[in-house]
Amino acid sequence: MFFSKYYKQQLENLSVGSGKEFVKFETARLVSIYILIVCMI
């Protein structure tokens, strides 16, 4: 799945990255949740 692959990459960035990377990860998570909700409707 695309999402799990993307999350794995983001988590790797998070472990070596800074707060900026964390913000990017949180934004990506929120966007993906939004997309999933829209798809369910």
DSSP file (Angstrom, degrees, kcal/mol; ACC not computed):
  #  RESIDUE AA STRUCTURE BP1 BP2  ACC     N-H-->O    O-->H-N    N-H-->O    O-->H-N    TCO  KAPPA ALPHA  PHI   PSI    X-CA   Y-CA   Z-CA
    1    1 A M     >        0   0    0      0, 0.0     4,-1.6     0, 0.0     5,-0.2   0.000 360.0 360.0 360.0 146.2    0.0    0.0    0.0
    2    2 A F  H  >  +     0   0    0      1,-0.2     4,-2.5     2,-0.2     5,-0.2   0.912 360.0  53.1 -65.8 -42.7    1.1    3.5   -0.8
    3    3 A F  H  > S+     0   0    0      1,-0.2     4,-3.1     2,-0.2     5,-0.2   0.924 108.2  48.0 -63.2 -45.8    0.3    4.9    2.6
    4    4 A S  H  > S+     0   0    0      1,-0.2     4,-2.2     2,-0.2    -1,-0.2   0.896 113.1  49.1 -64.3 -38.1    2.2    2.4    4.7
    5    5 A K  H  X S+     0   0    0     -4,-1.6     4,-1.8     2,-0.2    -1,-0.2   0.913 113.4  47.4 -64.0 -42.7    5.2    2.9    2.5
    6    6 A Y  H  X S+     0   0    0     -4,-2.5     4,-2.4     1,-0.2    -2,-0.2   0.905 111.2  50.3 -65.4 -43.0    4.9    6.6    2.8
    7    7 A Y  H  X S+     0   0    0     -4,-3.1     4,-3.0     2,-0.2     5,-0.2   0.896 107.0  54.5 -63.5 -39.7    4.5    6.4    6.6
    8    8 A K  H  X S+     0   0    0     -4,-2.2     4,-2.0     1,-0.2    -1,-0.2   0.921 110.0  47.1 -59.7 -43.5    7.6    4.2    6.9
    9    9 A Q  H  X S+     0   0    0     -4,-1.8     4,-2.2     1,-0.2    -1,-0.2   0.917 112.6  49.3 -63.0 -43.7    9.6    6.8    5.1
   10   10 A Q  H  X S+     0   0    0     -4,-2.4     4,-2.4     1,-0.2    -2,-0.2   0.892 109.5  51.7 -64.2 -39.5    8.2    9.6    7.3
   11   11 A L  H  X S+     0   0    0     -4,-3.0     4,-2.1     2,-0.2    -1,-0.2   0.881 108.4  51.2 -65.4 -37.3    9.0    7.6   10.4
   12   12 A E  H  X S+     0   0    0     -4,-2.0     4,-1.3    -5,-0.2    -1,-0.2   0.911 111.0  48.4 -64.4 -41.0   12.5    7.2    9.3
   13   13 A N  H  X S+     0   0    0     -4,-2.2     4,-2.3     1,-0.2    -2,-0.2   0.891 109.9  53.6 -62.3 -39.0   12.7   10.9    8.7
   14   14 A L  H  < S+     0   0    0     -4,-2.4    -2,-0.2     1,-0.2    -1,-0.2   0.885 104.8  53.0 -64.2 -40.9   11.3   11.5   12.1
   15   15 A S  H  < S+     0   0    0     -4,-2.1    -1,-0.2     1,-0.2    -2,-0.2   0.816 125.6  24.4 -68.6 -29.9   13.9    9.3   13.9
   16   16 A V  H  < S+     0   0    0     -4,-1.3    -2,-0.2    -3,-0.2    -1,-0.2   0.549 114.6  80.0-107.9 -10.8   16.8   11.2   12.3
   17   17 A G  S  < S-     0   0    0     -4,-2.3     2,-0.1    -5,-0.2    -3,-0.1   0.013  72.2-112.0 -90.6-166.5   15.0   14.5   11.7
   18   18 A S     >  -     0   0    0      0, 0.0     4,-1.5     0, 0.0     3,-0.4  -0.350  48.1 -75.5-113.2-168.8   14.1   17.6   13.6
   19   19 A G  H  > S+     0   0    0      1,-0.2     4,-2.2     2,-0.2     5,-0.2   0.809 128.0  62.7 -61.6 -30.2   10.8   19.2   14.7
   20   20 A K  H  > S+     0   0    0      1,-0.2     4,-1.9     2,-0.2    -1,-0.2   0.905 102.5  48.4 -62.2 -42.4   10.3   20.4   11.2
   21   21 A E  H  > S+     0   0    0     -3,-0.4     4,-2.3     1,-0.2    -1,-0.2   0.867 108.6  55.0 -64.6 -36.8   10.2   16.8   10.0
   22   22 A F  H  X S+     0   0    0     -4,-1.5     4,-2.7     2,-0.2    -2,-0.2   0.907 106.2  50.6 -64.2 -41.5    7.7   16.0   12.7
   23   23 A V  H  X S+     0   0    0     -4,-2.2     4,-2.5     1,-0.2    -1,-0.2   0.910 109.9  50.9 -61.5 -42.2    5.4   18.8   11.6
   24   24 A K  H  X S+     0   0    0     -4,-1.9     4,-2.3     2,-0.2    -2,-0.2   0.903 110.7  49.3 -60.8 -42.0    5.6   17.4    8.0
   25   25 A F  H  X S+     0   0    0     -4,-2.3     4,-2.2     2,-0.2    -2,-0.2   0.923 111.0  48.4 -64.4 -45.7    4.7   13.9    9.4
   26   26 A E  H  X S+     0   0    0     -4,-2.7     4,-2.5     2,-0.2    -2,-0.2   0.902 111.7  50.2 -62.0 -41.6    1.7   15.2   11.3
   27   27 A T  H  X S+     0   0    0     -4,-2.5     4,-2.5     1,-0.2    -1,-0.2   0.924 110.5  49.4 -62.6 -44.7    0.5   17.1    8.3
   28   28 A A  H  X S+     0   0    0     -4,-2.3     4,-2.2     1,-0.2    -1,-0.2   0.877 110.9  51.1 -62.0 -38.0    0.8   14.1    6.1
   29   29 A R  H  X S+     0   0    0     -4,-2.2     4,-2.2     2,-0.2    -2,-0.2   0.931 111.0  46.9 -65.6 -46.3   -1.1   12.0    8.7
   30   30 A L  H  X S+     0   0    0     -4,-2.5     4,-2.3     1,-0.2    -2,-0.2   0.906 112.5  50.1 -62.9 -42.1   -4.0   14.5    8.9
   31   31 A V  H  X S+     0   0    0     -4,-2.5     4,-2.4     2,-0.2    -1,-0.2   0.912 110.6  49.1 -63.1 -43.1   -4.2   14.8    5.1
   32   32 A S  H  X S+     0   0    0     -4,-2.2     4,-2.3     2,-0.2    -1,-0.2   0.884 110.7  50.3 -66.3 -38.3   -4.4   11.0    4.7
   33   33 A I  H  X S+     0   0    0     -4,-2.2     4,-2.3     2,-0.2    -1,-0.2   0.915 110.5  50.6 -63.1 -43.1   -7.1   10.7    7.4
   34   34 A Y  H  X S+     0   0    0     -4,-2.3     4,-2.4     1,-0.2    -2,-0.2   0.911 110.1  49.7 -60.0 -44.3   -9.0   13.4    5.6
   35   35 A I  H  X S+     0   0    0     -4,-2.4     4,-2.3     1,-0.2    -1,-0.2   0.913 110.1  50.6 -62.3 -43.2   -8.7   11.5    2.3
   36   36 A L  H  X S+     0   0    0     -4,-2.3     4,-1.6     2,-0.2    -2,-0.2   0.905 110.7  49.1 -62.1 -42.1   -9.9    8.3    3.9
   37   37 A I  H  X S+     0   0    0     -4,-2.3     4,-1.4     1,-0.2    -2,-0.2   0.920 111.0  49.7 -63.3 -44.5  -12.9   10.0    5.4
   38   38 A V  H  < S+     0   0    0     -4,-2.4    -1,-0.2     1,-0.2    -2,-0.2   0.890 109.7  51.9 -62.1 -39.3  -13.8   11.6    2.0
   39   39 A C  H  < S+     0   0    0     -4,-2.3    -1,-0.2     1,-0.2    -2,-0.2   0.830 107.0  53.8 -66.7 -31.4  -13.5    8.2    0.3
   40   40 A M  H  <        0   0    0     -4,-1.6    -1,-0.2     1,-0.2    -2,-0.2   0.816 360.0 360.0 -73.3 -30.2  -15.8    6.6    2.9
   41   41 A I     <        0   0    0     -4,-1.4    -1,-0.2    -3,-0.2    -2,-0.2   0.498 360.0 360.0 -71.6 360.0  -18.6    9.2    2.3
